[in-house]
Structures are given as C-alpha cells and as structure tokens.
Amino acid sequence: MKYVIYLRVSTKKQDHSPQLQNCLNFLKRQDASDFRYCVYSDELSSRKKMDKRVGLQSALEKLQKGDVLVGMRLDRLARNLYETTQIIHTLEEKQADILMVDQPGIKNKVLLGLYAG
C-alpha cells in the first residue's frame, strides 16, 4: 500500500511543512510498517476550480488500486459537494481510499461523502 499525500496552502507566504509533518505523524500512528508515500501540493486558493490545481490532479492520477489519498482536512481538498463527488468518483475508479488527518472520522469514501454533504 502506498500513501499519496496532498497538501494545499492558499498563498505563497504559507508553508507546506507543518501539514506534511502532521500527515506523516498521523500515518506513523496508523501504520507501523515502513510505508511508502509520495507528496503533491498546490499553492493557491481553493476557490480555483479543481482542474486548475495541478498538484491535486497529479495526486489523483498517481493513485493506484489499494492506495490511500491523505490530506489534512476536507477544506484543503475540495470546497463544494460537486468537487468532493468528483474525487469520490476517482477514488472509486482507482479502487483507492482516503484519510483526513484533522478529521479522523473520514476514513473512507462513504464517510467523505457524508462529511461533504
């Protein structure tokens, strides 16, 4: 299993490092193995449509069967139900799952949909 970590900050003045460290600490608590991960990020407002977030698009493309998309919380990933539904659809197609660090209740696609609603 591989973790695909997605990080987003709204401005170039912000730093991805705290998000990445929180994600890695969370994963170490969840998975005691020597897990593999890759990181994708964007530096722009979530008001930008999903197709303008190159890091998110790359993260979703990278996902393979059994992988897990990891993010800090839902508002770093998507801002509306339509975008969240697109992400859920991609996760279903790729047979991947999702974890949100600051929203540990989101630990699969069904719960992601419920939180987005």
PyMOL commands that set and color helices and strands:
alter all, ss='L'
color gray80, all
select helices_A, chain A and resi 17-30+50-52+54-62+74-77+81-94+109-116
alter helices_A, ss='H'
color red, helices_A
select strands_A, chain A and resi 2-9+36-43+68-71+97-100
alter strands_A, ss='S'
color yellow, strands_A
deselect
rebuild
show_as cartoon
